[in-house]
């Protein structure tokens, strides 16, 4: 791996722990103004001091994050479909590499939809993005999306998706946690970050997700709704950080949450 790509990745996955807590706020690119993200600046600002990286689109970066912000940016560069459209897998590249460099991104991210109608298109999106990113030492995060088919989140499917992402040259992968997650980790030669997914029923459920993910081999989490849709988002991200970086148990994290809210 060349110097530039290693340096950028080291800003996201912290050298001190080898782990990361990414804050996902890119949901609007296909979901629009979902709950608690209607005013992105208001939601993002208070959480920035506790995030290791921020995943978002160029539009929200420019409109809702001050340029003086030092939190590394993982820039969402794919899109083209909406939640009310025919097929979420019908994505293309929306943002150029020059734009990513102009915005000082630490990595670029796009979704792949293995097994979907537009599988080929999204995998070629990844391959072409890796080709271009390699010229500039830019890491690529592949997101193993499932669209509306949440039932596809099992070890066999996720192992297939993550391995294909690695084979095509992604630097790291964002995927889902599942039963048998260690099998997904073992078959993927690049770092895995676990998605928070839809809002879970309790705070403890979110902490258990983060705990199990890193225990089974993930380098961290990329959480959004389970943090900023909480009535106490700062307490949530502090507690998630305790799990990921300090190896706190879910119960210990709940204590951090209760003391911080």
C-alpha positions as CSV (number, residue, x, y, z in Angstrom):
1,X,0.0,0.0,0.0
2,X,1.4,3.4,-1.0
3,X,2.2,6.1,1.6
4,X,-0.8,8.4,0.8
5,X,-3.4,5.6,1.1
6,X,-1.8,4.4,4.4
7,X,-1.7,7.9,5.8
8,X,-5.4,8.6,4.9
9,X,-6.5,5.2,6.4
10,X,-4.6,5.9,9.6
11,X,-6.7,9.0,10.1
12,X,-9.8,6.9,10.1
13,X,-8.7,3.7,11.8
14,X,-6.8,5.0,14.9
15,X,-3.3,3.7,15.4
16,X,-3.6,3.7,19.2
17,X,-6.3,1.1,19.2
18,X,-6.5,-0.1,15.6
19,X,-10.2,0.7,15.7
20,X,-12.7,3.4,14.6
21,X,-16.0,5.0,15.4
22,X,-17.4,6.4,12.2
23,X,-20.5,8.7,12.3
24,X,-22.8,7.9,9.3
25,X,-24.9,10.9,8.1
26,X,-25.2,10.0,4.4
27,X,-28.7,8.6,4.7
28,X,-30.3,11.5,2.8
29,X,-28.8,10.5,-0.5
30,X,-31.6,8.0,-0.9
31,X,-33.9,8.5,2.1
32,X,-34.2,12.2,2.1
33,X,-34.7,14.2,5.3
34,X,-35.3,11.3,7.7
35,X,-36.1,11.9,11.4
36,X,-33.4,13.8,13.3
37,X,-31.5,14.5,10.1
38,X,-33.8,17.2,8.8
39,X,-31.4,19.8,9.9
40,X,-28.0,18.1,9.3
41,X,-25.9,20.9,10.7
42,X,-27.8,20.9,14.0
43,X,-27.4,17.1,14.3
44,X,-23.8,16.7,13.2
45,X,-22.2,19.6,15.0
46,X,-22.4,18.4,18.6
47,X,-21.2,14.9,17.7
48,X,-18.1,15.9,15.8
49,X,-15.7,16.0,18.8
50,X,-16.5,12.3,19.4
51,X,-16.3,10.9,15.9
52,X,-13.2,9.3,14.4
53,X,-14.5,9.9,10.9
54,X,-17.6,11.4,9.2
55,X,-19.4,9.6,6.4
56,X,-21.5,11.9,4.2
57,X,-22.2,13.4,0.8
58,X,-20.5,16.4,-0.7
59,X,-23.7,18.4,-0.5
60,X,-24.1,17.9,3.3
61,X,-20.4,18.4,3.8
62,X,-20.4,21.8,2.1
63,X,-23.7,23.0,3.6
64,X,-23.5,21.6,7.1
65,X,-19.9,21.1,8.3
66,X,-17.5,24.0,8.8
67,X,-14.3,23.8,6.7
68,X,-12.3,24.2,9.9
69,X,-13.5,20.8,11.1
70,X,-10.5,18.4,11.5
71,X,-12.6,15.1,11.6
72,X,-11.6,12.9,8.6
73,X,-14.2,12.7,5.8
74,X,-15.3,9.5,4.2
75,X,-17.1,10.9,1.2
76,X,-20.1,9.1,-0.3
77,X,-19.6,9.1,-4.1
78,X,-22.4,6.8,-5.3
79,X,-26.1,7.4,-5.7
80,X,-28.9,7.9,-8.3
81,X,-31.8,6.0,-6.7
82,X,-34.3,6.8,-4.0
83,X,-36.3,4.8,-1.5
84,X,-39.4,5.3,-3.6
85,X,-37.7,4.3,-6.9
86,X,-37.8,1.0,-8.7
87,X,-34.5,-0.4,-7.5
88,X,-32.0,0.9,-5.0
89,X,-29.3,-1.0,-6.7
90,X,-29.4,1.2,-9.8
91,X,-26.5,3.4,-8.6
92,X,-23.8,5.3,-10.4
93,X,-20.8,7.4,-9.5
94,X,-22.1,10.9,-8.5
95,X,-18.9,12.6,-7.4
96,X,-15.5,12.8,-9.2
97,X,-12.1,12.0,-7.7
98,X,-11.1,15.6,-8.3
99,X,-14.0,16.7,-6.2
100,X,-13.0,14.3,-3.4
101,X,-9.5,15.6,-3.4
102,X,-10.8,19.2,-3.5
103,X,-12.8,18.4,-0.4
104,X,-9.8,16.8,1.3
105,X,-11.5,13.4,1.8
106,X,-9.7,10.8,3.7
107,X,-11.6,8.0,1.7
108,X,-14.4,7.6,-0.8
109,X,-17.3,5.3,-0.3
110,X,-19.8,3.6,-2.6
111,X,-22.4,0.8,-2.4
112,X,-22.3,-2.6,-4.1
113,X,-25.4,-4.7,-4.5
114,X,-24.4,-8.3,-4.8
115,X,-27.2,-10.5,-6.1
116,X,-29.4,-7.5,-7.1
117,X,-30.6,-6.6,-10.6
118,X,-27.9,-4.1,-11.1
119,X,-25.1,-6.1,-9.5
120,X,-22.8,-5.8,-12.5
121,X,-23.2,-2.0,-12.7
122,X,-22.4,-1.5,-9.0
123,X,-19.4,-3.9,-9.1
124,X,-18.0,-2.1,-12.1
125,X,-18.6,1.2,-10.3
126,X,-16.3,-0.2,-7.5
127,X,-13.7,-1.5,-9.9
128,X,-13.5,1.8,-11.8
129,X,-13.4,3.9,-8.6
130,X,-10.5,1.8,-7.3
131,X,-8.7,2.3,-10.6
132,X,-9.0,6.0,-10.3
133,X,-8.5,6.2,-6.6
134,X,-5.2,4.3,-6.9
135,X,-3.7,7.1,-8.9
136,X,-4.1,9.5,-6.0
137,X,-3.6,7.2,-3.0
138,X,-7.2,7.5,-2.0
139,X,-8.7,4.6,0.1
140,X,-12.0,3.2,-1.1
141,X,-14.7,2.0,1.3
142,X,-17.1,-0.6,-0.3
143,X,-20.5,-0.7,1.4
144,X,-22.3,-4.1,1.1
145,X,-25.8,-2.8,0.6
146,X,-28.9,-5.0,0.5
147,X,-31.5,-2.4,-0.4
148,X,-34.9,-3.3,0.9
149,X,-34.0,-7.0,1.3
150,X,-32.8,-7.0,5.0
151,X,-33.3,-10.7,5.2
152,X,-30.2,-11.2,3.0
153,X,-27.9,-10.2,6.0
154,X,-26.5,-13.7,6.7
155,X,-22.9,-14.9,6.9
156,X,-22.9,-16.6,3.6
157,X,-24.2,-13.6,1.7
158,X,-22.0,-11.1,3.5
159,X,-18.9,-13.3,3.1
160,X,-19.6,-13.3,-0.6
161,X,-20.1,-9.5,-0.8
162,X,-17.1,-8.6,1.3
163,X,-14.8,-11.0,-0.5
164,X,-15.8,-9.6,-3.9
165,X,-15.2,-6.1,-2.6
166,X,-11.7,-7.1,-1.5
167,X,-11.0,-8.9,-4.7
168,X,-11.9,-5.7,-6.7
169,X,-9.5,-3.7,-4.7
170,X,-11.4,-1.9,-1.9
171,X,-9.3,-0.7,1.0
172,X,-11.9,-1.6,3.6
173,X,-15.6,-2.7,3.8
174,X,-18.7,-1.6,5.6
175,X,-21.0,-4.5,6.2
176,X,-23.6,-5.8,8.6
177,X,-23.2,-7.9,11.7
178,X,-24.7,-11.3,11.6
179,X,-24.6,-14.7,13.3
180,X,-21.3,-16.4,12.4
181,X,-19.7,-13.0,11.7
182,X,-16.3,-14.4,12.4
183,X,-16.6,-16.4,9.2
184,X,-17.1,-13.1,7.3
185,X,-14.0,-11.7,8.9
186,X,-11.9,-14.7,8.3
187,X,-12.7,-14.8,4.5
188,X,-12.1,-11.1,4.0
189,X,-8.4,-9.9,3.8
190,X,-9.2,-6.2,4.4
191,X,-10.6,-4.4,7.5
192,X,-14.4,-4.6,8.1
193,X,-16.5,-1.8,9.7
194,X,-20.0,-2.8,10.9
195,X,-23.0,-0.7,10.0
196,X,-25.3,0.3,12.8
197,X,-28.3,-0.3,10.6
198,X,-31.9,0.7,11.5
199,X,-32.6,2.2,15.0
200,X,-32.5,-0.6,17.5
201,X,-35.1,-1.0,20.3
202,X,-32.8,-0.1,23.3
203,X,-29.4,1.5,23.9
204,X,-28.1,-1.8,25.3
205,X,-28.9,-3.4,21.9
206,X,-26.7,-0.9,20.1
207,X,-23.9,-1.5,22.6
208,X,-24.2,-5.2,22.2
209,X,-24.0,-4.8,18.5
210,X,-20.8,-2.8,18.7
211,X,-19.3,-5.1,21.3
212,X,-20.0,-8.3,19.4
213,X,-18.7,-6.8,16.1
214,X,-15.3,-5.8,17.5
215,X,-15.0,-9.0,19.5
216,X,-15.5,-11.0,16.4
217,X,-12.9,-9.1,14.4
218,X,-14.4,-5.8,13.0
219,X,-12.2,-2.8,13.3
220,X,-15.1,-0.6,14.4
221,X,-18.5,0.6,13.6
222,X,-20.1,3.2,11.3
223,X,-23.2,4.2,13.3
224,X,-25.8,6.8,12.4
225,X,-29.5,6.3,13.5
226,X,-28.6,4.5,16.7
227,X,-26.7,7.6,17.7
228,X,-28.4,10.7,16.4
229,X,-32.0,9.4,16.6
230,X,-31.4,8.8,20.3
231,X,-32.8,11.4,22.8
232,X,-29.2,11.6,24.1
233,X,-26.9,11.4,21.0
234,X,-23.8,12.6,22.8
235,X,-24.2,10.1,25.5
236,X,-24.7,7.4,22.9
237,X,-21.6,8.1,20.9
238,X,-19.5,8.4,24.1
239,X,-20.8,5.0,25.2
240,X,-20.1,3.4,21.7
241,X,-16.5,4.8,21.9
242,X,-16.1,3.2,25.3
243,X,-17.0,-0.2,23.7
244,X,-14.9,0.2,20.6
245,X,-11.8,1.9,21.9
246,X,-11.7,0.9,25.6
247,X,-13.2,-2.6,25.3
248,X,-16.1,-1.8,27.6
249,X,-18.8,-4.4,28.0
250,X,-22.3,-3.5,26.9
251,X,-23.3,-3.1,30.5
252,X,-20.3,-0.8,31.2
253,X,-21.2,1.2,28.1
254,X,-24.8,1.6,29.5
255,X,-23.3,3.0,32.6
256,X,-21.3,5.5,30.5
257,X,-24.5,6.4,28.7
258,X,-26.5,7.0,31.9
259,X,-23.8,9.1,33.4
260,X,-23.4,11.2,30.3
261,X,-27.0,11.9,29.4
